[in-house]
Amino acid sequence: MVPPSNRTEMIIIGSGITAAAVAWSYLEECRRSNAWHSIIVLESRDLCGGASSRNGGHMKIIPHEQFSELRRSHGEERAAAIIRFQLSHIKRMMELCDARGWDMAECRKVVTVDYFLTDEEREEAFAKVEIVQKYIPELEYTKFSAQEARKKFHVNKHVKGALSYVAGVIHPYRFTTCVWDELLRKYKYYLFIKTHTTVLNVVAPKGRPYAFQVIVDQIESRTFECNHVVHATNAFATQFVPGLRGKLTGIPGTVSMMKPGKLFNESDHMESWSIFYGHAHDYAVQRPAVDGVQGDVILGGGFSRSEGQGASMLGAGGWETLMQWSGIMALTGDKLPFVGRLHPDLTGRRPAVSEMMHPNHRPGEWICAGYNGDGLMLAWLCGIALGIMVAEREHVDRPKIAGRPEGPLRSWFPPEFLPTGKRVRKTTFKNLGRRFFWALLSKRYVEPYPDNDSLDSSIYDEPILPMFG
Ligand SMILES: Cc1cc2nc3c(=O)[nH]c(=O)nc-3n(C[C@H](O)[C@H](O)[C@H](O)COP(=O)(O)OP(=O)(O)OC[C@H]3O[C@@H](n4cnc5c(N)ncnc54)[C@H](O)[C@@H]3O)c2cc1C
């Protein structure tokens, strides 16, 4: 629907899962408080045309790894709270899909299995599991020795052990578009989406009734005016937030979709898999079967390996590569997302409207971005939190509804994600560089397939994973 006016309370730049969550939450808060405001969504490409339609659908974090990193910077208690927040995405998104009957989103809980290719990596992961379970006792793990892993998962001799725990899988494009579809029906007078509309600039001119002008066409000076600008552009967020340059950046990712070979060990689409290569890992999930035909396997990563180990292995062993694609994810210097109000020092713009004109709604710019490749375990609830913040209803004790936690915001949202001045000043990519350097020094960077066997035989004759049969 065409917006009736170019003036609105809120403009969301981007239309991925973050933007959908912000709109869902903000309009829900408007409904609850009976204070109605409109939103215009401006999207460069097709609806949900960014990373939210290009990702592998794996709702997975590696809790023991994450805990080990987060406890150093935030302490055990906060590390546990952040991990619980991330893991709660599986429950919240599943309950929303169940409540709405969005079966097409294929949202489900799975058992995820990590395969280790060295004894050292297995032992290191097992030790970290012991620690995380002390602080998050509800986390259930099963450890497998090399022999047990071979027996249980039919993997080859290169696998030196495995770990299984909880994760989820979703069809992210369908989930996001289901949300937009519901919102457009429910709030048809308050939500307007303009696709193929690239935002070129955001300015805060003085003497206007609205705080910001969002310019989408410089030649014709086509602008929209609003009191709130939400930057839901993930990897592209620094375009209009110069203060976050060097703190948030984009990195490419790749995914392929494959029809599994005959020897594929059926998982009934209730498992997912990751192979660890020392400094990185690849993952695979399987879509549900249709009419008795096995679901396609989505393989995340796999392109970055060297000759004979990367893209060239896709499609081997009776597998058929159906599609390959890429997209841009966002990395932050401290590996946490930025969620909250942006200080004018970060945007270079100060909203000109006096607070007298908007006693209940202090105008401003907001960000919800930087998920470090784990967007499906962050974007939904971060977006929900941001919608509540923009509506200035953080302290309201919310009732339980499908898709978001109950209670006031502080009871479930990690304040570590706020883009505070102190955090932004400290955040730098030098930390990541340093971490990688120390990992190299401590020989944690291992060559894939350390047995030194020819890769061709390891992949083609004797599959590492059941999926390469
Ligand atoms: C290849 C790949 C695989 C991934 N796999 C996984 C996975 O398995 N599990 C997981 O948890 N995460 C994964 N991710 C990360 C996940 O997809 C993202 O974290 C998540 O989708 C981010 O959602 P978003 O809505 O914030 O951003 P996006 O979906 O990227 O939306 C941002 C939107 O902003 C629009 N935009 C940008 N600039 C402008 C502008 N100037 N004007 C108008 N519009 C603009 C873009 O067109 C885009 O549509 C993967 C990412 C990629 C790229």
The ligand as an SDF file (V2000), in Angstrom:
LIG
                    3D

 53 58  0  0  0  0  0  0  0  0999 V2000
   25.2410  -16.3800    3.6160 C   0  0  0  0  0  0  0  0  0  0  0  0
   24.7550  -16.1600    5.0150 C   0  0  0  0  0  0  0  0  0  0  0  0
   24.4660  -17.2470    5.8210 C   0  0  0  0  0  0  0  0  0  0  0  0
   24.0060  -17.0450    7.1230 C   0  0  0  0  0  0  0  0  0  0  0  0
   23.6660  -18.1250    7.8730 N   0  0  0  0  0  0  0  0  0  0  0  0
   23.1490  -17.9290    9.1120 C   0  0  0  0  0  0  0  0  0  0  0  0
   22.6930  -19.0210    9.8710 C   0  0  0  0  0  0  0  0  0  0  0  0
   22.6640  -20.1630    9.4150 O   0  0  0  0  0  0  0  0  0  0  0  0
   22.2710  -18.7750   11.1300 N   0  0  0  0  0  0  0  0  0  0  0  0
   22.2190  -17.5150   11.6540 C   0  0  0  0  0  0  0  0  0  0  0  0
   21.8440  -17.3530   12.8220 O   0  0  0  0  0  0  0  0  0  0  0  0
   22.5780  -16.4540   10.9140 N   0  0  0  0  0  0  0  0  0  0  0  0
   23.0410  -16.6260    9.6690 C   0  0  0  0  0  0  0  0  0  0  0  0
   23.3940  -15.5460    8.9180 N   0  0  0  0  0  0  0  0  0  0  0  0
   23.2280  -14.1980    9.4890 C   0  0  0  0  0  0  0  0  0  0  0  0
   21.7710  -13.7270    9.3960 C   0  0  0  0  0  0  0  0  0  0  0  0
   21.2820  -13.9600    8.1120 O   0  0  0  0  0  0  0  0  0  0  0  0
   21.6940  -12.2370    9.7080 C   0  0  0  0  0  0  0  0  0  0  0  0
   22.2820  -11.9850   10.9610 O   0  0  0  0  0  0  0  0  0  0  0  0
   20.2700  -11.7140    9.7430 C   0  0  0  0  0  0  0  0  0  0  0  0
   19.5470  -12.1220    8.6100 O   0  0  0  0  0  0  0  0  0  0  0  0
   20.2720  -10.1940    9.8320 C   0  0  0  0  0  0  0  0  0  0  0  0
   18.9670   -9.7320    9.6220 O   0  0  0  0  0  0  0  0  0  0  0  0
   18.7090   -8.1870    9.4340 P   0  0  0  0  0  0  0  0  0  0  0  0
   17.2490   -8.0140    9.2300 O   0  0  0  0  0  0  0  0  0  0  0  0
   19.3280   -7.4400   10.5410 O   0  0  0  0  0  0  0  0  0  0  0  0
   19.5220   -7.7790    8.1450 O   0  0  0  0  0  0  0  0  0  0  0  0
   19.1870   -8.0470    6.5970 P   0  0  0  0  0  0  0  0  0  0  0  0
   18.2960   -9.2080    6.4120 O   0  0  0  0  0  0  0  0  0  0  0  0
   20.4810   -8.0360    5.8770 O   0  0  0  0  0  0  0  0  0  0  0  0
   18.3300   -6.7750    6.2270 O   0  0  0  0  0  0  0  0  0  0  0  0
   18.9280   -5.5140    6.0330 C   0  0  0  0  0  0  0  0  0  0  0  0
   18.2210   -4.8890    4.8560 C   0  0  0  0  0  0  0  0  0  0  0  0
   18.6010   -3.5300    4.7540 O   0  0  0  0  0  0  0  0  0  0  0  0
   18.5270   -3.1740    3.3920 C   0  0  0  0  0  0  0  0  0  0  0  0
   19.3020   -1.9410    3.2120 N   0  0  0  0  0  0  0  0  0  0  0  0
   20.6290   -1.7340    3.4360 C   0  0  0  0  0  0  0  0  0  0  0  0
   20.9590   -0.4550    3.1720 N   0  0  0  0  0  0  0  0  0  0  0  0
   19.8190    0.1630    2.7570 C   0  0  0  0  0  0  0  0  0  0  0  0
   19.5100    1.4880    2.3320 C   0  0  0  0  0  0  0  0  0  0  0  0
   20.4540    2.4520    2.2580 N   0  0  0  0  0  0  0  0  0  0  0  0
   18.2250    1.7890    1.9850 N   0  0  0  0  0  0  0  0  0  0  0  0
   17.2510    0.8370    2.0490 C   0  0  0  0  0  0  0  0  0  0  0  0
   17.4920   -0.4390    2.4480 N   0  0  0  0  0  0  0  0  0  0  0  0
   18.7530   -0.7730    2.7950 C   0  0  0  0  0  0  0  0  0  0  0  0
   19.1450   -4.3810    2.6830 C   0  0  0  0  0  0  0  0  0  0  0  0
   18.7330   -4.4280    1.3300 O   0  0  0  0  0  0  0  0  0  0  0  0
   18.5880   -5.5300    3.5290 C   0  0  0  0  0  0  0  0  0  0  0  0
   17.4290   -6.0980    2.9520 O   0  0  0  0  0  0  0  0  0  0  0  0
   23.8530  -15.7210    7.6250 C   0  0  0  0  0  0  0  0  0  0  0  0
   24.1290  -14.6330    6.7980 C   0  0  0  0  0  0  0  0  0  0  0  0
   24.5700  -14.8460    5.5060 C   0  0  0  0  0  0  0  0  0  0  0  0
   24.8350  -13.6670    4.6290 C   0  0  0  0  0  0  0  0  0  0  0  0
  1  2  1  0
  2  3  1  0
  2 52  2  0
  3  4  2  0
  4  5  1  0
  4 50  1  0
  5  6  2  0
  6  7  1  0
  6 13  1  0
  7  8  2  0
  7  9  1  0
  9 10  1  0
 10 11  2  0
 10 12  1  0
 12 13  2  0
 13 14  1  0
 14 15  1  0
 14 50  1  0
 15 16  1  0
 16 17  1  0
 16 18  1  0
 18 19  1  0
 18 20  1  0
 20 21  1  0
 20 22  1  0
 22 23  1  0
 23 24  1  0
 24 25  2  0
 24 26  1  0
 24 27  1  0
 27 28  1  0
 28 29  2  0
 28 30  1  0
 28 31  1  0
 31 32  1  0
 32 33  1  0
 33 34  1  0
 33 48  1  0
 34 35  1  0
 35 36  1  0
 35 46  1  0
 36 37  1  0
 36 45  1  0
 37 38  2  0
 38 39  1  0
 39 40  1  0
 39 45  2  0
 40 41  1  0
 40 42  2  0
 42 43  1  0
 43 44  2  0
 44 45  1  0
 46 47  1  0
 46 48  1  0
 48 49  1  0
 50 51  2  0
 51 52  1  0
 52 53  1  0
M  END
$$$$
